[in-house]
Amino acid sequence: MGALRRVIEPTANKSVLDLGFVRAARVADGAAWIDYELPEQLVGSPVEQELRLRTNAALHMTAGVERVEIRVAARPGRVTNTLPGVQNVIAVGAGKGGVGKSTLSVLLALGLKRRGLRTGLLDADVYGPSLPKLTGTEAAQAEGTADGRILPPESDDGLKVMSMGYLVPANEVVVWRGPMAQKYVKEFLDRGAWGELDHLIVDLPPGTGDIPLTLSQSIPLTGAVVVCTPQDVALLDALKAYRMYRKLNVPVLGFVENMSYYLNPATGAREYIFGNGGVERAARANDVPYLGGLPLHQLIRESGDAGSPKDCFTHAPAHVTEALDQIVTNLLEQVRLRRAEATPLPQLRIR
């Protein structure tokens, strides 16, 4: 891996590891096998040939490597279709459950809404739909329109919310195989009467299994946010989610550290119950933006149980509201940068 980090892709001037090109690497009996996954436009190009030469040279300088085998495949393409009227689709994912992914999805959506942006929420976690509870819309029902579309219910805060929780009673369990779950989420996307939205936040199922992987490939994503708590065991799973998005060529807009610290009300000191700074260090090590840390506070839990997320912005202590505002600000900046990268520069034609 150290040798591969010295293999620089000539056009981007970054290593093949930083660009996520390395799908697999194995060394045994004096031979090194490297599997590259390149963007389709690079396969068979002079850049691929140069990467082969540089990889051979770097690995042959490594002790114990006498033979190098390189295989190249095309990276899965990004989904190019868009949802009518929806400007940005942002997935919120996590490598494991229980890190506050759904809570953060709601708070991000509400933070965007409070800035005057038209915002919707899609609950793609069909096995554990929690957004109706978190948004106070448990009694709502998704209604159909005359043209066969699905009208998302709205929360008191004006968020449009779509969830399997509106279709399945709370005391019933959804027991579906992956393809059926994927089908229903696609129905929510394709037939949802979202109207004009600046941002659609998609709360993905936890993990890197079949459902989040397939949804990431089928939803036209602007980018993804990875949520993690500070402890090392959670960080390991978060990095797996990050690598999944890289393999799918989905831009990672940033990491968010939930339960980052606890502010002791008696002393005013920060107490790092689950560890200190692990997510930020991981973000820097992987050249990913760090969007910020959300403190551990009782009001965040109480507002979720009560279905009143706005309390986190209106009744929470300053260190909580400031952290939320900073995360939303950083997210908007990353979305702006991604859209700027995707927009071709105007060309000056000289006749």
VOKE-160743 format. One record per residue: x, y, z of N, C-alpha, C in turn; residue in three letters. Coordinates in steps of 0.05 Angstrom, whole numbers, padded with zeros to 5 digits, always signed. Layout:
BEGIN
XYZXYZXYZALA/...
//
This chain:
BEGIN
+00017-00024+00000+00000+00000+00000+00017+00025+00000MET/+00040+00023+00013+00058+00046+00013+00069+00052-00015GLY/+00074+00030-00030+00083+00033-00058+00061+00045-00075ALA/+00036+00036-00071+00014+00046-00088+00009+00076-00082LEU/+00015+00084-00058+00011+00113-00052+00030+00130-00068ARG/+00052+00118-00077+00071+00133-00094+00063+00133-00124ARG/+00042+00118-00131+00034+00117-00159+00015+00141-00163VAL/+00023+00160-00178+00008+00185-00182-00006+00184-00209ILE/-00032+00189-00209-00047+00192-00234-00040+00218-00247GLU/-00031+00219-00272-00018+00243-00283-00037+00266-00287PRO/-00062+00262-00293-00080+00285-00299-00090+00297-00273THR/-00096+00281-00252-00107+00292-00227-00084+00299-00208ALA/-00060+00288-00212-00037+00292-00195-00042+00283-00166ASN/-00058+00261-00164-00063+00248-00138-00056+00218-00140LYS/-00052+00206-00118-00045+00177-00118-00070+00160-00125SER/-00064+00136-00134-00087+00118-00141-00103+00111-00116VAL/-00090+00111-00092-00105+00106-00068-00123+00129-00061LEU/-00113+00154-00063-00130+00177-00057-00153+00179-00076ASP/-00150+00170-00100-00171+00172-00120-00190+00148-00118LEU/-00185+00129-00101-00202+00106-00098-00201+00086-00121GLY/-00179+00085-00135-00177+00068-00159-00170+00039-00151PHE/-00160+00034-00127-00151+00008-00120-00174-00008-00108VAL/-00183-00029-00123-00205-00045-00114-00195-00068-00097ARG/-00172-00079-00103-00161-00101-00088-00131-00102-00092ALA/-00116-00112-00072-00087-00115-00074-00079-00139-00057ALA/-00062-00156-00069-00053-00180-00055-00024-00186-00062ARG/-00010-00196-00042+00018-00203-00046+00022-00231-00036VAL/+00034-00249-00052+00040-00276-00043+00061-00289-00061ALA/+00080-00303-00049+00100-00318-00064+00115-00301-00084ASP/+00122-00277-00076+00138-00260-00093+00122-00245-00115GLY/+00096-00249-00116+00079-00236-00136+00060-00216-00123ALA/+00054-00194-00137+00034-00175-00128+00012-00173-00149ALA/-00013-00176-00140-00036-00173-00158-00051-00148-00150TRP/-00055-00131-00169-00069-00105-00164-00094-00104-00183ILE/-00117-00099-00171-00141-00094-00187-00148-00064-00185ASP/-00148-00052-00209-00156-00023-00211-00185-00021-00221TYR/-00199-00002-00210-00225+00005-00220-00224+00035-00228GLU/-00223+00039-00255-00219+00066-00265-00245+00078-00277LEU/-00248+00104-00277-00270+00116-00292-00270+00106-00321PRO/-00293+00103-00332-00296+00091-00358-00279+00105-00379GLU/-00277+00132-00377-00262+00147-00398-00232+00142-00397GLN/-00223+00131-00374-00194+00125-00372-00186+00097-00381LEU/-00206+00079-00382-00200+00051-00390-00191+00051-00419VAL/-00167+00039-00424-00157+00038-00451-00143+00063-00461GLY/-00142+00083-00444-00131+00109-00452-00101+00109-00446SER/-00087+00130-00455-00058+00133-00448-00054+00135-00418PRO/-00074+00146-00404-00071+00148-00375-00070+00120-00362VAL/-00086+00102-00372-00085+00074-00361-00058+00062-00366GLU/-00047+00066-00390-00021+00055-00396+00001+00066-00379GLN/-00001+00092-00373+00019+00105-00356+00016+00095-00327GLU/-00009+00090-00318-00012+00079-00291-00001+00051-00289LEU/-00003+00035-00310+00009+00008-00310+00039+00010-00307ARG/+00051+00029-00322+00080+00031-00321+00089+00041-00293LEU/+00075+00060-00283+00083+00071-00257+00079+00051-00234ARG/+00057+00035-00237+00051+00014-00217+00073-00007-00217THR/+00080-00016-00241+00101-00036-00244+00127-00026-00231ASN/+00134-00001-00238+00159+00010-00227+00159+00012-00197ALA/+00137+00021-00186+00135+00025-00157+00136-00001-00142ALA/+00121-00021-00152+00119-00047-00138+00145-00064-00141LEU/+00159-00061-00164+00184-00076-00167+00206-00065-00148HIS/+00202-00041-00138+00221-00030-00119+00215-00039-00090MET/+00193-00054-00087+00185-00063-00060+00198-00090-00054THR/+00208-00093-00031+00222-00117-00023+00204-00141-00025ALA/+00213-00162-00037+00198-00187-00039+00180-00189-00063GLY/+00177-00168-00079+00159-00169-00103+00177-00173-00127VAL/+00172-00196-00140+00187-00203-00165+00170-00202-00190GLU/+00144-00204-00186+00126-00204-00209+00101-00188-00202ARG/+00091-00173-00222+00067-00155-00218+00046-00162-00238VAL/+00022-00167-00229-00001-00171-00246-00022-00149-00241GLU/-00030-00135-00262-00049-00113-00260-00074-00118-00276ILE/-00097-00116-00264-00122-00119-00278-00137-00093-00275ARG/-00151-00085-00297-00165-00060-00298-00194-00065-00306VAL/-00213-00053-00291-00241-00054-00297-00252-00026-00296ALA/-00275-00022-00310-00288+00004-00310-00304+00008-00285ALA/-00302+00031-00273-00318+00038-00249-00347+00041-00257ARG/-00366+00032-00240-00394+00036-00246-00400+00065-00250PRO/-00416+00071-00270-00422+00099-00277-00441+00112-00258GLY/-00440+00138-00255-00459+00152-00239-00486+00153-00253ARG/-00508+00153-00236-00535+00156-00247-00537+00185-00258VAL/-00546+00187-00282-00548+00214-00294-00576+00226-00295THR/-00596+00209-00291-00623+00220-00291-00628+00236-00265ASN/-00646+00254-00266-00651+00271-00243-00680+00269-00235THR/-00687+00277-00211-00714+00278-00202-00725+00305-00211LEU/-00748+00306-00225-00759+00331-00235-00764+00351-00212PRO/-00753+00374-00214-00758+00395-00194-00740+00394-00170GLY/-00723+00373-00167-00706+00370-00144-00677+00378-00152VAL/-00666+00398-00139-00640+00408-00147-00617+00390-00136GLN/-00619+00382-00111-00597+00367-00099-00609+00344-00083ASN/-00597+00320-00086-00605+00297-00070-00581+00289-00053VAL/-00584+00290-00027-00562+00285-00009-00568+00260+00008ILE/-00552+00239+00006-00555+00215+00022-00541+00219+00049ALA/-00554+00209+00070-00541+00209+00097-00538+00179+00104VAL/-00514+00170+00107-00509+00142+00111-00490+00138+00135GLY/-00488+00113+00143-00471+00105+00165-00462+00076+00161ALA/-00439+00070+00172-00429+00043+00170-00443+00023+00188GLY/-00457+00033+00209-00471+00016+00227-00494+00032+00239LYS/-00513+00017+00251-00536+00030+00263-00530+00041+00291GLY/-00547+00058+00301-00544+00069+00328-00526+00092+00331GLY/-00518+00105+00309-00500+00128+00312-00514+00155+00308VAL/-00541+00154+00305-00556+00179+00303-00560+00188+00275GLY/-00558+00170+00256-00561+00178+00227-00588+00190+00221LYS/-00610+00177+00230-00636+00188+00224-00641+00215+00238SER/-00632+00217+00263-00635+00242+00277-00620+00264+00263THR/-00596+00258+00253-00581+00279+00239-00594+00286+00212LEU/-00606+00266+00199-00620+00271+00174-00642+00292+00178SER/-00657+00288+00199-00679+00307+00205-00668+00334+00212VAL/-00647+00335+00228-00636+00361+00236-00624+00376+00213LEU/-00611+00361+00194-00600+00373+00170-00622+00385+00153LEU/-00643+00369+00149-00666+00378+00133-00678+00403+00145ALA/-00682+00403+00171-00695+00425+00184-00676+00450+00184LEU/-00651+00445+00187-00632+00467+00186-00632+00481+00158GLY/-00634+00464+00137-00636+00476+00110-00663+00491+00107LEU/-00684+00479+00117-00711+00492+00115-00711+00519+00130LYS/-00698+00520+00152-00698+00545+00168-00682+00567+00154ARG/-00666+00560+00134-00652+00580+00118-00667+00588+00093ARG/-00692+00580+00092-00709+00588+00070-00707+00570+00045GLY/-00694+00547+00049-00691+00528+00026-00713+00507+00027LEU/-00724+00501+00003-00746+00482+00001-00733+00454+00004ARG/-00743+00439+00024-00729+00415+00033-00749+00392+00037THR/-00740+00368+00029-00756+00344+00033-00739+00322+00046GLY/-00753+00302+00058-00740+00280+00072-00751+00254+00060LEU/-00733+00236+00052-00741+00209+00044-00729+00189+00063LEU/-00747+00173+00075-00738+00152+00093-00734+00126+00077ASP/-00709+00121+00070-00702+00097+00054-00696+00073+00072ALA/-00698+00076+00098-00693+00054+00116-00720+00040+00120ASP/-00727+00023+00101-00754+00011+00101-00758-00008+00124VAL/-00737-00020+00135-00740-00039+00156-00743-00026+00184TYR/-00732-00002+00186-00735+00012+00211-00742+00041+00206GLY/-00765+00047+00195-00772+00075+00188-00777+00091+00213PRO/-00760+00111+00218-00762+00127+00243-00769+00156+00238SER/-00769+00164+00213-00774+00193+00207-00802+00202+00215LEU/-00823+00186+00212-00849+00195+00222-00849+00203+00252PRO/-00835+00186+00268-00833+00192+00297-00817+00217+00301LYS/-00794+00219+00288-00776+00242+00293-00787+00268+00283LEU/-00805+00268+00263-00817+00292+00252-00845+00298+00263THR/-00855+00281+00280-00882+00286+00291-00904+00281+00271GLY/-00900+00264+00251-00920+00259+00230-00930+00230+00231THR/-00930+00218+00254-00938+00190+00256-00966+00185+00248GLU/-00984+00205+00252-01012+00201+00245-01018+00208+00216ALA/-00998+00217+00201-01002+00225+00173-01005+00201+00155ALA/-01016+00205+00132-01018+00184+00112-01011+00196+00085GLN/-00996+00180+00069-00989+00189+00042-01013+00186+00024ALA/-01020+00207+00010-01044+00207-00007-01036+00206-00036GLU/-01053+00195-00053-01049+00193-00081-01060+00217-00095GLY/-01049+00224-00118-01059+00246-00135-01074+00234-00159THR/-01087+00252-00173-01103+00243-00196-01086+00230-00218ALA/-01060+00237-00220-01043+00226-00240-01026+00203-00230ASP/-01034+00191-00207-01020+00168-00197-00995+00173-00181GLY/-00990+00198-00174-00966+00205-00158-00973+00201-00128ARG/-00952+00202-00111-00955+00200-00082-00948+00227-00070ILE/-00967+00238-00055-00964+00264-00043-00951+00261-00015LEU/-00927+00270-00011-00914+00267+00015-00927+00284+00036PRO/-00933+00273+00059-00943+00290+00081-00923+00311+00089PRO/-00932+00332+00102-00915+00353+00111-00915+00355+00142GLU/-00892+00360+00153-00890+00364+00182-00899+00392+00189SER/-00902+00397+00215-00909+00424+00224-00888+00445+00216ASP/-00863+00435+00211-00842+00453+00203-00840+00457+00173ASP/-00859+00445+00158-00860+00449+00129-00842+00430+00114GLY/-00832+00409+00127-00816+00389+00113-00834+00369+00099LEU/-00828+00363+00074-00842+00342+00060-00828+00316+00067LYS/-00844+00296+00077-00832+00271+00087-00846+00248+00074VAL/-00830+00229+00064-00840+00204+00053-00827+00181+00067MET/-00843+00161+00077-00833+00139+00093-00850+00115+00090SER/-00838+00091+00092-00854+00067+00094-00870+00066+00120MET/-00862+00082+00139-00877+00084+00164-00906+00093+00161GLY/-00912+00107+00139-00939+00115+00134-00957+00093+00123TYR/-00944+00072+00112-00959+00051+00099-00961+00026+00116LEU/-00943+00022+00135-00943-00002+00152-00949+00007+00181VAL/-00968-00007+00194-00973+00000+00223-00948-00003+00240PRO/-00947+00014+00260-00922+00015+00277-00916-00012+00290ALA/-00937-00028+00296-00932-00053+00310-00927-00077+00291ASN/-00925-00071+00265-00920-00093+00246-00891-00091+00236GLU/-00881-00114+00228-00853-00116+00219-00852-00120+00189VAL/-00834-00105+00176-00830-00108+00147-00810-00130+00143VAL/-00819-00153+00131-00801-00175+00125-00799-00179+00095VAL/-00780-00166+00083-00777-00166+00054-00749-00173+00047TRP/-00746-00185+00023-00719-00188+00012-00711-00161+00000ARG/-00685-00159-00006-00674-00134-00016-00688-00123-00040GLY/-00693-00138-00061-00705-00127-00085-00733-00114-00080PRO/-00749-00126-00062-00775-00114-00056-00772-00087-00041MET/-00753-00086-00022-00748-00061-00008-00739-00039-00027ALA/-00721-00047-00045-00710-00028-00065-00733-00017-00083GLN/-00751-00035-00090-00773-00028-00107-00790-00006-00095LYS/-00796-00009-00069-00813+00011-00056-00799+00037-00053TYR/-00774+00037-00047-00759+00063-00045-00759+00077-00072VAL/-00754+00061-00093-00755+00073-00120-00782+00085-00126LYS/-00803+00071-00117-00830+00082-00121-00833+00109-00107GLU/-00823+00111-00083-00824+00137-00068-00810+00159-00084PHE/-00787+00151-00096-00772+00171-00111-00786+00178-00137LEU/-00793+00158-00153-00803+00162-00180-00831+00173-00180ASP/-00848+00164-00161-00876+00173-00161-00882+00194-00140ARG/-00862+00201-00125-00866+00221-00104-00871+00249-00117GLY/-00893+00261-00108-00899+00288-00118-00885+00309-00101ALA/-00858+00309-00105-00841+00326-00088-00844+00356-00094TRP/-00853+00362-00118-00854+00390-00126-00826+00402-00130GLY/-00824+00428-00126-00798+00441-00129-00783+00440-00102GLU/-00759+00427-00102-00743+00425-00078-00715+00435-00084LEU/-00704+00449-00065-00675+00455-00066-00658+00431-00057ASP/-00668+00417-00037-00653+00394-00026-00672+00372-00018HIS/-00665+00347-00025-00679+00324-00015-00658+00308+00001LEU/-00663+00305+00027-00646+00289+00044-00656+00260+00045ILE/-00639+00241+00039-00646+00213+00039-00633+00199+00062VAL/-00649+00189+00080-00639+00174+00103-00635+00144+00095ASP/-00611+00136+00089-00605+00109+00079-00604+00089+00102LEU/-00609+00064+00096-00606+00043+00116-00576+00042+00125PRO/-00571+00033+00149-00543+00031+00158-00528+00008+00144PRO/-00502+00010+00144-00485-00012+00134-00478-00008+00105GLY/-00465-00028+00094-00456-00028+00066-00467-00051+00051THR/-00490-00061+00058-00502-00084+00045-00516-00078+00019GLY/-00533-00097+00011-00545-00095-00015-00563-00071-00019ASP/-00579-00064+00002-00598-00043-00001-00585-00015-00003ILE/-00567-00007+00016-00555+00019+00012-00538+00020-00013PRO/-00525-00002-00021-00508-00002-00045-00525+00002-00069LEU/-00548-00013-00072-00565-00010-00095-00578+00017-00097THR/-00587+00028-00074-00599+00054-00074-00579+00076-00082LEU/-00555+00073-00072-00534+00092-00080-00529+00092-00110SER/-00533+00069-00123-00529+00068-00152-00554+00078-00167GLN/-00577+00076-00155-00602+00082-00169-00612+00111-00164SER/-00604+00123-00142-00612+00150-00136-00592+00170-00148ILE/-00602+00190-00162-00584+00211-00173-00573+00229-00151PRO/-00551+00220-00138-00541+00234-00114-00523+00257-00121LEU/-00527+00280-00108-00508+00301-00108-00483+00293-00092THR/-00488+00279-00070-00466+00269-00053-00477+00256-00029GLY/-00459+00247-00012-00466+00232+00012-00453+00244+00037ALA/-00467+00243+00059-00456+00250+00085-00453+00225+00102VAL/-00430+00221+00114-00426+00197+00131-00426+00206+00160VAL/-00443+00192+00176-00446+00199+00204-00432+00178+00221VAL/-00419+00186+00242-00404+00168+00259-00401+00179+00287CYS/-00399+00161+00306-00392+00169+00334-00362+00166+00338THR/-00351+00178+00359-00322+00181+00360-00306+00155+00365PRO/-00319+00134+00377-00303+00111+00385-00292+00096+00361GLN/-00269+00083+00365-00255+00069+00343-00272+00048+00329ASP/-00287+00033+00344-00302+00011+00331-00323+00022+00312VAL/-00335+00045+00319-00355+00058+00301-00341+00070+00277ALA/-00317+00080+00281-00302+00093+00260-00294+00072+00238LEU/-00288+00048+00247-00281+00027+00227-00304+00023+00208LEU/-00329+00022+00218-00352+00018+00201-00358+00042+00183ASP/-00353+00066+00194-00358+00090+00179-00339+00091+00155ALA/-00314+00083+00158-00295+00083+00136-00304+00063+00115LEU/-00317+00041+00122-00327+00022+00103-00349+00036+00086LYS/-00367+00051+00099-00387+00066+00084-00374+00086+00065ALA/-00354+00100+00075-00340+00119+00057-00328+00105+00033TYR/-00316+00082+00037-00304+00067+00014-00325+00057-00005ARG/-00348+00050+00006-00370+00042-00012-00378+00064-00031MET/-00381+00088-00020-00388+00111-00037-00366+00117-00058TYR/-00341+00114-00050-00319+00119-00068-00320+00099-00091ARG/-00326+00073-00084-00328+00053-00105-00351+00058-00124LYS/-00372+00070-00114-00395+00076-00131-00393+00104-00145LEU/-00370+00117-00141-00365+00143-00153-00385+00164-00143ASN/-00393+00161-00118-00411+00181-00105-00394+00200-00089VAL/-00395+00226-00094-00379+00245-00078-00387+00244-00049PRO/-00367+00243-00031-00372+00244-00003-00369+00273+00006VAL/-00392+00285+00013-00392+00313+00020-00379+00319+00047LEU/-00377+00298+00064-00363+00302+00089-00372+00282+00111GLY/-00356+00283+00133-00362+00267+00156-00374+00285+00178PHE/-00393+00273+00193-00404+00287+00216-00400+00269+00240VAL/-00389+00281+00262-00385+00266+00287-00409+00271+00306GLU/-00425+00251+00311-00447+00254+00329-00438+00245+00357ASN/-00452+00257+00378-00444+00252+00406-00415+00259+00410MET/-00407+00281+00398-00379+00288+00397-00367+00292+00425SER/-00382+00306+00442-00373+00311+00470-00397+00318+00487TYR/-00393+00317+00513-00414+00325+00532-00404+00349+00548TYR/-00420+00370+00548-00412+00394+00563-00423+00392+00591LEU/-00405+00388+00610-00413+00385+00638-00425+00411+00649ASN/-00451+00410+00656-00464+00435+00665-00453+00446+00691PRO/-00441+00429+00707-00430+00438+00733-00404+00452+00730ALA/-00387+00442+00712-00360+00453+00709-00356+00469+00683THR/-00374+00465+00663-00371+00479+00638-00349+00467+00621GLY/-00338+00443+00629-00317+00430+00614-00328+00410+00595ALA/-00314+00406+00573-00322+00385+00554-00312+00358+00563ARG/-00329+00338+00563-00322+00311+00570-00325+00293+00546GLU/-00304+00281+00537-00304+00265+00513-00309+00236+00520TYR/-00335+00229+00523-00343+00203+00534-00336+00181+00514ILE/-00339+00186+00488-00334+00165+00468-00307+00168+00454PHE/-00290+00186+00463-00265+00191+00450-00264+00219+00439GLY/-00241+00228+00431-00237+00256+00423-00224+00258+00396ASN/-00239+00270+00377-00228+00278+00351-00223+00256+00331GLY/-00233+00231+00336-00227+00209+00318-00239+00213+00290GLY/-00263+00224+00288-00276+00227+00262-00262+00249+00246VAL/-00255+00271+00259-00241+00292+00245-00213+00283+00235GLU/-00199+00267+00251-00173+00257+00241-00177+00238+00218ARG/-00198+00221+00219-00203+00203+00196-00210+00218+00171ALA/-00225+00240+00174-00233+00256+00151-00208+00268+00138ALA/-00190+00279+00154-00165+00290+00144-00148+00269+00131ARG/-00146+00246+00143-00129+00225+00132-00139+00215+00105ALA/-00165+00217+00100-00177+00208+00075-00184+00231+00056ASN/-00175+00255+00063-00180+00279+00046-00209+00284+00042ASP/-00225+00281+00063-00254+00285+00063-00261+00309+00081VAL/-00279+00326+00073-00286+00349+00090-00298+00339+00117PRO/-00291+00353+00138-00303+00348+00164-00324+00370+00168TYR/-00349+00362+00169-00371+00381+00170-00376+00391+00198LEU/-00367+00376+00219-00370+00386+00246-00379+00364+00265GLY/-00380+00370+00290-00388+00352+00311-00413+00361+00326GLY/-00431+00343+00331-00456+00350+00345-00453+00340+00374LEU/-00456+00357+00394-00452+00349+00422-00473+00329+00431PRO/-00467+00315+00452-00486+00297+00465-00503+00314+00485LEU/-00529+00315+00480-00546+00331+00498-00574+00319+00500HIS/-00585+00320+00524-00610+00307+00529-00633+00318+00512GLN/-00632+00344+00506-00654+00356+00490-00656+00344+00462LEU/-00633+00335+00451-00634+00323+00424-00650+00298+00425ILE/-00646+00282+00446-00662+00257+00449-00691+00263+00454ARG/-00696+00282+00472-00724+00289+00480-00739+00300+00456GLU/-00727+00317+00440-00740+00329+00417-00747+00307+00396SER/-00729+00287+00393-00735+00265+00375-00758+00248+00384GLY/-00759+00242+00410-00781+00226+00421-00807+00241+00419ASP/-00806+00268+00421-00831+00284+00420-00839+00292+00392ALA/-00822+00286+00372-00828+00293+00345-00827+00323+00341GLY/-00809+00337+00356-00807+00366+00354-00778+00374+00350SER/-00767+00368+00326-00738+00374+00322-00731+00403+00323PRO/-00751+00421+00319-00744+00449+00319-00734+00458+00347LYS/-00740+00442+00368-00731+00450+00394-00700+00450+00396ASP/-00687+00434+00378-00658+00434+00378-00647+00461+00368CYS/-00663+00476+00353-00654+00502+00343-00665+00525+00360PHE/-00687+00521+00375-00699+00543+00389-00696+00541+00419THR/-00693+00517+00431-00692+00515+00460-00666+00502+00470HIS/-00649+00494+00452-00624+00481+00460-00603+00502+00469ALA/-00584+00494+00485-00562+00513+00493-00546+00522+00468PRO/-00532+00543+00472-00517+00556+00449-00498+00537+00436ALA/-00484+00520+00452-00464+00503+00440-00476+00482+00422HIS/-00502+00475+00426-00515+00456+00409-00525+00470+00383VAL/-00538+00492+00386-00548+00506+00362-00525+00516+00345THR/-00504+00525+00357-00481+00534+00341-00468+00511+00326GLU/-00467+00488+00338-00456+00464+00324-00473+00456+00301ALA/-00500+00457+00305-00518+00450+00283-00516+00470+00260LEU/-00515+00495+00267-00513+00516+00246-00487+00513+00230ASP/-00465+00506+00244-00439+00503+00230-00440+00479+00211GLN/-00452+00457+00220-00454+00433+00203-00470+00439+00178ILE/-00493+00453+00181-00509+00461+00158-00494+00479+00139VAL/-00480+00499+00150-00464+00517+00134-00443+00502+00118THR/-00429+00484+00131-00408+00469+00117-00419+00451+00096ASN/-00442+00439+00101-00455+00422+00081-00463+00438+00057LEU/-00475+00461+00060-00482+00478+00038-00458+00486+00021LEU/-00436+00492+00035-00412+00499+00020-00401+00476+00003GLU/-00403+00452+00014-00394+00428-00001-00412+00423-00025GLN/-00438+00427-00021-00457+00424-00044-00451+00444-00065VAL/-00445+00469-00057-00439+00490-00076-00414+00483-00092ARG/-00393+00472-00078-00368+00465-00092-00373+00442-00111LEU/-00389+00422-00103-00394+00399-00121-00409+00408-00146ARG/-00429+00426-00143-00444+00435-00166-00426+00452-00184ARG/-00408+00467-00172-00389+00483-00188-00371+00465-00204ALA/-00362+00443-00192-00345+00424-00207-00360+00410-00229GLU/-00386+00406-00225-00402+00392-00246-00411+00410-00268ALA/-00409+00436-00264-00418+00455-00284-00395+00463-00302THR/-00397+00457-00328-00375+00463-00346-00370+00493-00348PRO/-00345+00501-00349-00339+00529-00352-00346+00539-00380LEU/-00355+00564-00382-00360+00575-00409-00336+00575-00426PRO/-00340+00570-00452-00317+00569-00470-00317+00594-00488GLN/-00293+00605-00492-00290+00628-00509-00280+00618-00536LEU/-00297+00622-00556-00290+00613-00583-00279+00636-00600ARG/-00256+00631-00611-00243+00651-00628-00245+00643-00657ILE/-00256+00659-00673-00259+00652-00701-00237+00665-00717ARG/
//
